[in-house]
Amino acid sequence: MRKINIHCRKDRKGLRMTYTPTGDSKSLVLQGVTIACPYCKEARSLHNMTEEEFLGKVVGDKFFI
Ligand SMILES: [Zn+2]
């Protein structure tokens, strides 16, 4: 099964978090989840991003949040 590794877009380090696509392109990804990067301390979240949009931004197996 495909796993997308979540990385910080600022320092590009892995956040030890993965997302497994559900196969439902309209489902919302990480809705309501706030991720705080342990390196730059910035908190980020996705707002109403569908899985289709999310996968469109994936580079290789990485998503930069
Ligand atoms: Zn960071």
N, CA, C, O and the ligand as a Tripos MOL2 file, in Angstrom:
@<TRIPOS>MOLECULE
protein
  261   259    66     0     0
PROTEIN
NO_CHARGES

@<TRIPOS>ATOM
      1 N           0.8400   -1.1960    0.0000 N.3       1 MET1
      2 CA          0.0000    0.0000    0.0000 C.3       1 MET1
      3 C           0.8760    1.2480    0.0000 C.2       1 MET1
      4 O           1.8930    1.3100    0.6910 O.2       1 MET1
      5 N           0.4730    2.2170   -0.7690 N.am      2 ARG2
      6 CA          1.2590    3.4450   -0.8920 C.3       2 ARG2
      7 C           1.2050    4.2660    0.3960 C.2       2 ARG2
      8 O           0.1470    4.4580    0.9950 O.2       2 ARG2
      9 N           2.3810    4.7420    0.7970 N.am      3 LYS3
     10 CA          2.4410    5.5990    1.9740 C.3       3 LYS3
     11 C           3.1150    6.9110    1.6000 C.2       3 LYS3
     12 O           4.1780    6.9200    0.9780 O.2       3 LYS3
     13 N           2.4890    8.0130    1.9820 N.am      4 ILE4
     14 CA          3.0440    9.3260    1.7050 C.3       4 ILE4
     15 C           3.7010    9.8470    2.9810 C.2       4 ILE4
     16 O           3.0630    9.9280    4.0300 O.2       4 ILE4
     17 N           4.9540   10.1910    2.8810 N.am      5 ASN5
     18 CA          5.6640   10.7240    4.0420 C.3       5 ASN5
     19 C           5.4630   12.2330    4.1250 C.2       5 ASN5
     20 O           5.6410   12.9540    3.1430 O.2       5 ASN5
     21 N           5.0890   12.6950    5.3150 N.am      6 ILE6
     22 CA          4.8510   14.1230    5.5180 C.3       6 ILE6
     23 C           6.1570   14.7970    5.9420 C.2       6 ILE6
     24 O           6.8100   14.3840    6.9010 O.2       6 ILE6
     25 N           6.5130   15.8350    5.2060 N.am      7 HIS7
     26 CA          7.7340   16.5850    5.5130 C.3       7 HIS7
     27 C           7.3880   18.0430    5.7650 C.2       7 HIS7
     28 O           6.3750   18.5450    5.2800 O.2       7 HIS7
     29 N           8.2420   18.7180    6.5290 N.am      8 CYS8
     30 CA          8.0730   20.1540    6.7580 C.3       8 CYS8
     31 C           8.5060   20.8870    5.4960 C.2       8 CYS8
     32 O           9.5620   20.5900    4.9360 O.2       8 CYS8
     33 N           7.6960   21.8440    5.0440 N.am      9 ARG9
     34 CA          8.0450   22.5410    3.7960 C.3       9 ARG9
     35 C           9.1540   23.5660    4.0210 C.2       9 ARG9
     36 O           9.7910   24.0220    3.0720 O.2       9 ARG9
     37 N           9.3750   23.9190    5.2660 N.am     10 LYS10
     38 CA         10.3720   24.9400    5.5690 C.3      10 LYS10
     39 C          11.7750   24.3400    5.6410 C.2      10 LYS10
     40 O          12.6790   24.7810    4.9310 O.2      10 LYS10
     41 N          11.9540   23.3470    6.4900 N.am     11 ASP11
     42 CA         13.2860   22.7430    6.6240 C.3      11 ASP11
     43 C          13.3900   21.3970    5.9120 C.2      11 ASP11
     44 O          14.4500   20.7700    5.8790 O.2      11 ASP11
     45 N          12.2650   20.9710    5.3460 N.am     12 ARG12
     46 CA         12.2070   19.7620    4.5160 C.3      12 ARG12
     47 C          12.5670   18.4740    5.2560 C.2      12 ARG12
     48 O          12.9280   17.4750    4.6340 O.2      12 ARG12
     49 N          12.4680   18.5030    6.5500 N.am     13 LYS13
     50 CA         12.7450   17.3050    7.3310 C.3      13 LYS13
     51 C          11.4810   16.4590    7.4670 C.2      13 LYS13
     52 O          10.3630   16.9740    7.4700 O.2      13 LYS13
     53 N          11.6860   15.1700    7.5790 N.am     14 GLY14
     54 CA         10.5630   14.2640    7.7530 C.3      14 GLY14
     55 C           9.9540   14.4440    9.1340 C.2      14 GLY14
     56 O          10.6640   14.6240   10.1240 O.2      14 GLY14
     57 N           8.6310   14.3930    9.1860 N.am     15 LEU15
     58 CA          7.9390   14.5820   10.4620 C.3      15 LEU15
     59 C           7.4880   13.2570   11.0680 C.2      15 LEU15
     60 O           6.6840   13.2290   12.0000 O.2      15 LEU15
     61 N           8.0120   12.1720   10.5300 N.am     16 ARG16
     62 CA          7.6840   10.8350   11.0390 C.3      16 ARG16
     63 C           6.1820   10.6000   11.0630 C.2      16 ARG16
     64 O           5.6220   10.0310   12.0010 O.2      16 ARG16
     65 N           5.5650   11.0570   10.0030 N.am     17 MET17
     66 CA          4.1300   10.8890    9.8860 C.3      17 MET17
     67 C           3.8450   10.4800    8.4600 C.2      17 MET17
     68 O           4.3870   11.0650    7.5220 O.2      17 MET17
     69 N           3.0070    9.4920    8.2890 N.am     18 THR18
     70 CA          2.6740    9.0620    6.9370 C.3      18 THR18
     71 C           1.1700    9.1170    6.7270 C.2      18 THR18
     72 O           0.3790    9.0290    7.6660 O.2      18 THR18
     73 N           0.8100    9.2640    5.4670 N.am     19 TYR19
     74 CA         -0.5990    9.2540    5.0920 C.3      19 TYR19
     75 C          -0.8140    8.1450    4.0800 C.2      19 TYR19
     76 O          -0.0910    8.0490    3.0890 O.2      19 TYR19
     77 N          -1.7870    7.3270    4.3260 N.am     20 THR20
     78 CA         -2.1370    6.2570    3.3940 C.3      20 THR20
     79 C          -3.3920    6.6650    2.6470 C.2      20 THR20
     80 O          -4.4440    6.8360    3.2630 O.2      20 THR20
     81 N          -3.3070    6.8250    1.3290 N.am     21 PRO21
     82 CA         -4.4860    7.2310    0.5570 C.3      21 PRO21
     83 C          -5.6460    6.2560    0.7460 C.2      21 PRO21
     84 O          -5.4590    5.0400    0.7840 O.2      21 PRO21
     85 N          -6.8390    6.8160    0.8620 N.am     22 THR22
     86 CA         -8.0210    5.9870    1.0810 C.3      22 THR22
     87 C          -8.6010    5.4880   -0.2410 C.2      22 THR22
     88 O          -9.3500    4.5120   -0.2770 O.2      22 THR22
     89 N          -8.2350    6.1880   -1.3410 N.am     23 GLY23
     90 CA         -8.8010    5.8190   -2.6320 C.3      23 GLY23
     91 C         -10.0340    6.6500   -2.9500 C.2      23 GLY23
     92 O         -10.5560    6.5860   -4.0640 O.2      23 GLY23
     93 N         -10.5010    7.4230   -1.9890 N.am     24 ASP24
     94 CA        -11.6440    8.3120   -2.1890 C.3      24 ASP24
     95 C         -11.0970    9.7090   -2.4640 C.2      24 ASP24
     96 O         -10.6700   10.4050   -1.5420 O.2      24 ASP24
     97 N         -11.1090   10.1190   -3.7310 N.am     25 SER25
     98 CA        -10.4910   11.3860   -4.1330 C.3      25 SER25
     99 C         -11.1440   12.6020   -3.4940 C.2      25 SER25
    100 O         -10.5270   13.6640   -3.4110 O.2      25 SER25
    101 N         -12.3850   12.4590   -3.0420 N.am     26 LYS26
    102 CA        -13.0990   13.6030   -2.4580 C.3      26 LYS26
    103 C         -12.9880   13.6640   -0.9350 C.2      26 LYS26
    104 O         -13.4710   14.6090   -0.3110 O.2      26 LYS26
    105 N         -12.3540   12.6600   -0.3420 N.am     27 SER27
    106 CA        -12.2260   12.6800    1.1160 C.3      27 SER27
    107 C         -11.2260   13.7470    1.5250 C.2      27 SER27
    108 O         -10.2800   14.0370    0.7920 O.2      27 SER27
    109 N         -11.4350   14.3280    2.6940 N.am     28 LEU28
    110 CA        -10.5550   15.3860    3.1750 C.3      28 LEU28
    111 C          -9.3840   14.7810    3.9310 C.2      28 LEU28
    112 O          -9.5350   13.8560    4.7290 O.2      28 LEU28
    113 N          -8.2070   15.3390    3.6490 N.am     29 VAL29
    114 CA         -6.9620   14.8070    4.2030 C.3      29 VAL29
    115 C          -6.5540   15.5700    5.4580 C.2      29 VAL29
    116 O          -6.5060   16.8000    5.4610 O.2      29 VAL29
    117 N          -6.2650   14.8410    6.5030 N.am     30 LEU30
    118 CA         -5.7660   15.4250    7.7630 C.3      30 LEU30
    119 C          -6.6470   16.5680    8.2530 C.2      30 LEU30
    120 O          -6.1580   17.5250    8.8530 O.2      30 LEU30
    121 N          -7.9260   16.4630    7.9970 N.am     31 GLN31
    122 CA         -8.8620   17.5140    8.4160 C.3      31 GLN31
    123 C          -8.8880   17.6080    9.9380 C.2      31 GLN31
    124 O          -9.0940   16.6130   10.6330 O.2      31 GLN31
    125 N          -8.6780   18.8130   10.4380 N.am     32 GLY32
    126 CA         -8.7250   19.0230   11.8840 C.3      32 GLY32
    127 C          -7.4510   18.6290   12.6050 C.2      32 GLY32
    128 O          -7.3890   18.6730   13.8330 O.2      32 GLY32
    129 N          -6.4400   18.2460   11.8480 N.am     33 VAL33
    130 CA         -5.1860   17.8280   12.4740 C.3      33 VAL33
    131 C          -4.1530   18.9460   12.3430 C.2      33 VAL33
    132 O          -3.9140   19.4650   11.2520 O.2      33 VAL33
    133 N          -3.5530   19.3010   13.4620 N.am     34 THR34
    134 CA         -2.4880   20.2950   13.4460 C.3      34 THR34
    135 C          -1.1750   19.5900   13.7210 C.2      34 THR34
    136 O          -1.0480   18.8260   14.6780 O.2      34 THR34
    137 N          -0.2070   19.8580   12.8700 N.am     35 ILE35
    138 CA          1.1030   19.2280   12.9880 C.3      35 ILE35
    139 C           2.1220   20.2900   13.3710 C.2      35 ILE35
    140 O           2.2800   21.2890   12.6690 O.2      35 ILE35
    141 N           2.8070   20.0740   14.4740 N.am     36 ALA36
    142 CA          3.8490   20.9950   14.9050 C.3      36 ALA36
    143 C           5.1980   20.3880   14.5490 C.2      36 ALA36
    144 O           5.5370   19.2960   15.0060 O.2      36 ALA36
    145 N           5.9610   21.0970   13.7370 N.am     37 CYS37
    146 CA          7.2730   20.6030   13.3470 C.3      37 CYS37
    147 C           8.2290   20.7240   14.5340 C.2      37 CYS37
    148 O           8.3610   21.8020   15.1140 O.2      37 CYS37
    149 N           8.8960   19.6290   14.8970 N.am     38 PRO38
    150 CA          9.8070   19.6730   16.0490 C.3      38 PRO38
    151 C          11.0900   20.4510   15.7540 C.2      38 PRO38
    152 O          11.8470   20.7650   16.6710 O.2      38 PRO38
    153 N          11.3340   20.7570   14.5000 N.am     39 TYR39
    154 CA         12.5790   21.4500   14.1290 C.3      39 TYR39
    155 C          12.3930   22.9630   14.1170 C.2      39 TYR39
    156 O          13.1360   23.6800   14.7870 O.2      39 TYR39
    157 N          11.4100   23.4590   13.3650 N.am     40 CYS40
    158 CA         11.2100   24.9140   13.2920 C.3      40 CYS40
    159 C          10.0860   25.3790   14.2130 C.2      40 CYS40
    160 O           9.8230   26.5760   14.3320 O.2      40 CYS40
    161 N           9.4200   24.4120   14.8680 N.am     41 LYS41
    162 CA          8.3730   24.7170   15.8640 C.3      41 LYS41
    163 C           7.0970   25.3150   15.2820 C.2      41 LYS41
    164 O           6.2100   25.7360   16.0240 O.2      41 LYS41
    165 N           7.0080   25.3520   13.9800 N.am     42 GLU42
    166 CA          5.8070   25.9250   13.3820 C.3      42 GLU42
    167 C           4.6890   24.8920   13.3230 C.2      42 GLU42
    168 O           4.9150   23.7210   13.0160 O.2      42 GLU42
    169 N           3.4880   25.3520   13.6210 N.am     43 ALA43
    170 CA          2.3290   24.4650   13.5700 C.3      43 ALA43
    171 C           1.5910   24.6950   12.2580 C.2      43 ALA43
    172 O           1.3490   25.8340   11.8590 O.2      43 ALA43
    173 N           1.2430   23.6170   11.6050 N.am     44 ARG44
    174 CA          0.5360   23.7320   10.3320 C.3      44 ARG44
    175 C          -0.6030   22.7300   10.2640 C.2      44 ARG44
    176 O          -0.6140   21.7010   10.9400 O.2      44 ARG44
    177 N          -1.5540   23.0780    9.4230 N.am     45 SER45
    178 CA         -2.6640   22.1610    9.2050 C.3      45 SER45
    179 C          -3.1930   22.3610    7.7910 C.2      45 SER45
    180 O          -2.9060   23.3640    7.1380 O.2      45 SER45
    181 N          -3.9540   21.4030    7.3440 N.am     46 LEU46
    182 CA         -4.5660   21.4860    6.0160 C.3      46 LEU46
    183 C          -6.0330   21.8270    6.2150 C.2      46 LEU46
    184 O          -6.6740   21.3280    7.1400 O.2      46 LEU46
    185 N          -6.5590   22.6760    5.3490 N.am     47 HIS47
    186 CA         -7.9660   23.0580    5.4660 C.3      47 HIS47
    187 C          -8.7140   22.6520    4.2060 C.2      47 HIS47
    188 O          -8.4580   23.1530    3.1110 O.2      47 HIS47
    189 N          -9.6350   21.7400    4.3990 N.am     48 ASN48
    190 CA        -10.4920   21.2990    3.2920 C.3      48 ASN48
    191 C          -9.7100   20.8880    2.0460 C.2      48 ASN48
    192 O         -10.1040   21.2060    0.9230 O.2      48 ASN48
    193 N          -8.6210   20.1950    2.2490 N.am     49 MET49
    194 CA         -7.8630   19.6890    1.1010 C.3      49 MET49
    195 C          -8.3080   18.2620    0.8050 C.2      49 MET49
    196 O          -8.2340   17.3770    1.6570 O.2      49 MET49
    197 N          -8.7740   18.0620   -0.4350 N.am     50 THR50
    198 CA         -9.2140   16.7140   -0.7950 C.3      50 THR50
    199 C          -8.0050   15.8420   -1.0960 C.2      50 THR50
    200 O          -6.8990   16.3240   -1.3430 O.2      50 THR50
    201 N          -8.2570   14.5570   -1.0660 N.am     51 GLU51
    202 CA         -7.1750   13.6130   -1.3360 C.3      51 GLU51
    203 C          -6.6310   13.8130   -2.7560 C.2      51 GLU51
    204 O          -5.4420   13.6140   -3.0070 O.2      51 GLU51
    205 N          -7.4940   14.2000   -3.6560 N.am     52 GLU52
    206 CA         -7.0740   14.4560   -5.0340 C.3      52 GLU52
    207 C          -6.0750   15.6150   -5.0800 C.2      52 GLU52
    208 O          -5.0450   15.5210   -5.7470 O.2      52 GLU52
    209 N          -6.3760   16.7010   -4.3750 N.am     53 GLU53
    210 CA         -5.4710   17.8590   -4.3350 C.3      53 GLU53
    211 C          -4.1690   17.5010   -3.6330 C.2      53 GLU53
    212 O          -3.0790   17.8810   -4.0590 O.2      53 GLU53
    213 N          -4.3230   16.7570   -2.5420 N.am     54 PHE54
    214 CA         -3.1680   16.3340   -1.7550 C.3      54 PHE54
    215 C          -2.2030   15.5070   -2.6130 C.2      54 PHE54
    216 O          -1.0020   15.7750   -2.6450 O.2      54 PHE54
    217 N          -2.7370   14.5150   -3.2980 N.am     55 LEU55
    218 CA         -1.8800   13.6440   -4.1150 C.3      55 LEU55
    219 C          -1.2590   14.3990   -5.2820 C.2      55 LEU55
    220 O          -0.1910   14.0310   -5.7710 O.2      55 LEU55
    221 N          -1.9450   15.4760   -5.7320 N.am     56 GLY56
    222 CA         -1.4090   16.2890   -6.8110 C.3      56 GLY56
    223 C          -0.1690   17.0570   -6.4020 C.2      56 GLY56
    224 O           0.6120   17.4880   -7.2510 O.2      56 GLY56
    225 N           0.0140   17.2280   -5.0950 N.am     57 LYS57
    226 CA          1.1610   17.9750   -4.5880 C.3      57 LYS57
    227 C           2.2810   17.0750   -4.0680 C.2      57 LYS57
    228 O           3.3330   17.5470   -3.6370 O.2      57 LYS57
    229 N           2.0290   15.7840   -4.1180 N.am     58 VAL58
    230 CA          3.0390   14.8450   -3.6510 C.3      58 VAL58
    231 C           4.1900   14.7580   -4.6480 C.2      58 VAL58
    232 O           3.9710   14.6370   -5.8540 O.2      58 VAL58
    233 N           5.3980   14.8190   -4.1430 N.am     59 VAL59
    234 CA          6.5930   14.6980   -4.9730 C.3      59 VAL59
    235 C           7.2530   13.3830   -4.5950 C.2      59 VAL59
    236 O           7.7370   13.2240   -3.4750 O.2      59 VAL59
    237 N           7.2720   12.4480   -5.5250 N.am     60 GLY60
    238 CA          7.8090   11.1300   -5.2120 C.3      60 GLY60
    239 C           6.8800   10.4790   -4.1930 C.2      60 GLY60
    240 O           5.7480   10.1210   -4.5150 O.2      60 GLY60
    241 N           7.3680   10.3250   -2.9540 N.am     61 ASP61
    242 CA          6.4970    9.8070   -1.9030 C.3      61 ASP61
    243 C           6.4350   10.8100   -0.7570 C.2      61 ASP61
    244 O           6.1630   10.4470    0.3880 O.2      61 ASP61
    245 N           6.6930   12.0910   -1.0820 N.am     62 LYS62
    246 CA          6.7360   13.1040   -0.0280 C.3      62 LYS62
    247 C           5.7150   14.2120   -0.2500 C.2      62 LYS62
    248 O           5.4660   14.6580   -1.3700 O.2      62 LYS62
    249 N           5.1390   14.6320    0.8670 N.am     63 PHE63
    250 CA          4.2610   15.7940    0.8300 C.3      63 PHE63
    251 C           4.8560   16.8250    1.7720 C.2      63 PHE63
    252 O           5.1230   16.5340    2.9370 O.2      63 PHE63
    253 N           5.0610   18.0260    1.2640 N.am     64 PHE64
    254 CA          5.6280   19.0950    2.0910 C.3      64 PHE64
    255 C           4.5130   19.9530    2.6220 C.2      64 PHE64
    256 O           3.8680   20.6860    1.8730 O.2      64 PHE64
    257 N           4.2850   19.8620    3.9220 N.am     65 ILE65
    258 CA          3.1680   20.5900    4.5230 C.3      65 ILE65
    259 C           3.6060   21.9890    4.9400 C.2      65 ILE65
    260 O           2.8000   22.7560    5.4680 O.2      65 ILE65
    261 ZN         10.0300   22.5870   10.2050 Zn       66 ZN66
@<TRIPOS>BOND
     1     1     2 1
     2     2     3 1
     3     3     4 2
     4     3     5 am
     5     5     6 1
     6     6     7 1
     7     7     8 2
     8     7     9 am
     9     9    10 1
    10    10    11 1
    11    11    12 2
    12    11    13 am
    13    13    14 1
    14    14    15 1
    15    15    16 2
    16    15    17 am
    17    17    18 1
    18    18    19 1
    19    19    20 2
    20    19    21 am
    21    21    22 1
    22    22    23 1
    23    23    24 2
    24    23    25 am
    25    25    26 1
    26    26    27 1
    27    27    28 2
    28    27    29 am
    29    29    30 1
    30    30    31 1
    31    31    32 2
    32    31    33 am
    33    33    34 1
    34    34    35 1
    35    35    36 2
    36    35    37 am
    37    37    38 1
    38    38    39 1
    39    39    40 2
    40    39    41 am
    41    41    42 1
    42    42    43 1
    43    43    44 2
    44    43    45 am
    45    45    46 1
    46    46    47 1
    47    47    48 2
    48    47    49 am
    49    49    50 1
    50    50    51 1
    51    51    52 2
    52    51    53 am
    53    53    54 1
    54    54    55 1
    55    55    56 2
    56    55    57 am
    57    57    58 1
    58    58    59 1
    59    59    60 2
    60    59    61 am
    61    61    62 1
    62    62    63 1
    63    63    64 2
    64    63    65 am
    65    65    66 1
    66    66    67 1
    67    67    68 2
    68    67    69 am
    69    69    70 1
    70    70    71 1
    71    71    72 2
    72    71    73 am
    73    73    74 1
    74    74    75 1
    75    75    76 2
    76    75    77 am
    77    77    78 1
    78    78    79 1
    79    79    80 2
    80    79    81 am
    81    81    82 1
    82    82    83 1
    83    83    84 2
    84    83    85 am
    85    85    86 1
    86    86    87 1
    87    87    88 2
    88    87    89 am
    89    89    90 1
    90    90    91 1
    91    91    92 2
    92    91    93 am
    93    93    94 1
    94    94    95 1
    95    95    96 2
    96    95    97 am
    97    97    98 1
    98    98    99 1
    99    99   100 2
   100    99   101 am
   101   101   102 1
   102   102   103 1
   103   103   104 2
   104   103   105 am
   105   105   106 1
   106   106   107 1
   107   107   108 2
   108   107   109 am
   109   109   110 1
   110   110   111 1
   111   111   112 2
   112   111   113 am
   113   113   114 1
   114   114   115 1
   115   115   116 2
   116   115   117 am
   117   117   118 1
   118   118   119 1
   119   119   120 2
   120   119   121 am
   121   121   122 1
   122   122   123 1
   123   123   124 2
   124   123   125 am
   125   125   126 1
   126   126   127 1
   127   127   128 2
   128   127   129 am
   129   129   130 1
   130   130   131 1
   131   131   132 2
   132   131   133 am
   133   133   134 1
   134   134   135 1
   135   135   136 2
   136   135   137 am
   137   137   138 1
   138   138   139 1
   139   139   140 2
   140   139   141 am
   141   141   142 1
   142   142   143 1
   143   143   144 2
   144   143   145 am
   145   145   146 1
   146   146   147 1
   147   147   148 2
   148   147   149 am
   149   149   150 1
   150   150   151 1
   151   151   152 2
   152   151   153 am
   153   153   154 1
   154   154   155 1
   155   155   156 2
   156   155   157 am
   157   157   158 1
   158   158   159 1
   159   159   160 2
   160   159   161 am
   161   161   162 1
   162   162   163 1
   163   163   164 2
   164   163   165 am
   165   165   166 1
   166   166   167 1
   167   167   168 2
   168   167   169 am
   169   169   170 1
   170   170   171 1
   171   171   172 2
   172   171   173 am
   173   173   174 1
   174   174   175 1
   175   175   176 2
   176   175   177 am
   177   177   178 1
   178   178   179 1
   179   179   180 2
   180   179   181 am
   181   181   182 1
   182   182   183 1
   183   183   184 2
   184   183   185 am
   185   185   186 1
   186   186   187 1
   187   187   188 2
   188   187   189 am
   189   189   190 1
   190   190   191 1
   191   191   192 2
   192   191   193 am
   193   193   194 1
   194   194   195 1
   195   195   196 2
   196   195   197 am
   197   197   198 1
   198   198   199 1
   199   199   200 2
   200   199   201 am
   201   201   202 1
   202   202   203 1
   203   203   204 2
   204   203   205 am
   205   205   206 1
   206   206   207 1
   207   207   208 2
   208   207   209 am
   209   209   210 1
   210   210   211 1
   211   211   212 2
   212   211   213 am
   213   213   214 1
   214   214   215 1
   215   215   216 2
   216   215   217 am
   217   217   218 1
   218   218   219 1
   219   219   220 2
   220   219   221 am
   221   221   222 1
   222   222   223 1
   223   223   224 2
   224   223   225 am
   225   225   226 1
   226   226   227 1
   227   227   228 2
   228   227   229 am
   229   229   230 1
   230   230   231 1
   231   231   232 2
   232   231   233 am
   233   233   234 1
   234   234   235 1
   235   235   236 2
   236   235   237 am
   237   237   238 1
   238   238   239 1
   239   239   240 2
   240   239   241 am
   241   241   242 1
   242   242   243 1
   243   243   244 2
   244   243   245 am
   245   245   246 1
   246   246   247 1
   247   247   248 2
   248   247   249 am
   249   249   250 1
   250   250   251 1
   251   251   252 2
   252   251   253 am
   253   253   254 1
   254   254   255 1
   255   255   256 2
   256   255   257 am
   257   257   258 1
   258   258   259 1
   259   259   260 2
@<TRIPOS>SUBSTRUCTURE
     1 MET1         2 RESIDUE 1 A MET
     2 ARG2         6 RESIDUE 1 A ARG
     3 LYS3        10 RESIDUE 1 A LYS
     4 ILE4        14 RESIDUE 1 A ILE
     5 ASN5        18 RESIDUE 1 A ASN
     6 ILE6        22 RESIDUE 1 A ILE
     7 HIS7        26 RESIDUE 1 A HIS
     8 CYS8        30 RESIDUE 1 A CYS
     9 ARG9        34 RESIDUE 1 A ARG
    10 LYS10       38 RESIDUE 1 A LYS
    11 ASP11       42 RESIDUE 1 A ASP
    12 ARG12       46 RESIDUE 1 A ARG
    13 LYS13       50 RESIDUE 1 A LYS
    14 GLY14       54 RESIDUE 1 A GLY
    15 LEU15       58 RESIDUE 1 A LEU
    16 ARG16       62 RESIDUE 1 A ARG
    17 MET17       66 RESIDUE 1 A MET
    18 THR18       70 RESIDUE 1 A THR
    19 TYR19       74 RESIDUE 1 A TYR
    20 THR20       78 RESIDUE 1 A THR
    21 PRO21       82 RESIDUE 1 A PRO
    22 THR22       86 RESIDUE 1 A THR
    23 GLY23       90 RESIDUE 1 A GLY
    24 ASP24       94 RESIDUE 1 A ASP
    25 SER25       98 RESIDUE 1 A SER
    26 LYS26      102 RESIDUE 1 A LYS
    27 SER27      106 RESIDUE 1 A SER
    28 LEU28      110 RESIDUE 1 A LEU
    29 VAL29      114 RESIDUE 1 A VAL
    30 LEU30      118 RESIDUE 1 A LEU
    31 GLN31      122 RESIDUE 1 A GLN
    32 GLY32      126 RESIDUE 1 A GLY
    33 VAL33      130 RESIDUE 1 A VAL
    34 THR34      134 RESIDUE 1 A THR
    35 ILE35      138 RESIDUE 1 A ILE
    36 ALA36      142 RESIDUE 1 A ALA
    37 CYS37      146 RESIDUE 1 A CYS
    38 PRO38      150 RESIDUE 1 A PRO
    39 TYR39      154 RESIDUE 1 A TYR
    40 CYS40      158 RESIDUE 1 A CYS
    41 LYS41      162 RESIDUE 1 A LYS
    42 GLU42      166 RESIDUE 1 A GLU
    43 ALA43      170 RESIDUE 1 A ALA
    44 ARG44      174 RESIDUE 1 A ARG
    45 SER45      178 RESIDUE 1 A SER
    46 LEU46      182 RESIDUE 1 A LEU
    47 HIS47      186 RESIDUE 1 A HIS
    48 ASN48      190 RESIDUE 1 A ASN
    49 MET49      194 RESIDUE 1 A MET
    50 THR50      198 RESIDUE 1 A THR
    51 GLU51      202 RESIDUE 1 A GLU
    52 GLU52      206 RESIDUE 1 A GLU
    53 GLU53      210 RESIDUE 1 A GLU
    54 PHE54      214 RESIDUE 1 A PHE
    55 LEU55      218 RESIDUE 1 A LEU
    56 GLY56      222 RESIDUE 1 A GLY
    57 LYS57      226 RESIDUE 1 A LYS
    58 VAL58      230 RESIDUE 1 A VAL
    59 VAL59      234 RESIDUE 1 A VAL
    60 GLY60      238 RESIDUE 1 A GLY
    61 ASP61      242 RESIDUE 1 A ASP
    62 LYS62      246 RESIDUE 1 A LYS
    63 PHE63      250 RESIDUE 1 A PHE
    64 PHE64      254 RESIDUE 1 A PHE
    65 ILE65      258 RESIDUE 1 A ILE
    66 ZN66       261 GROUP 0 **** ****
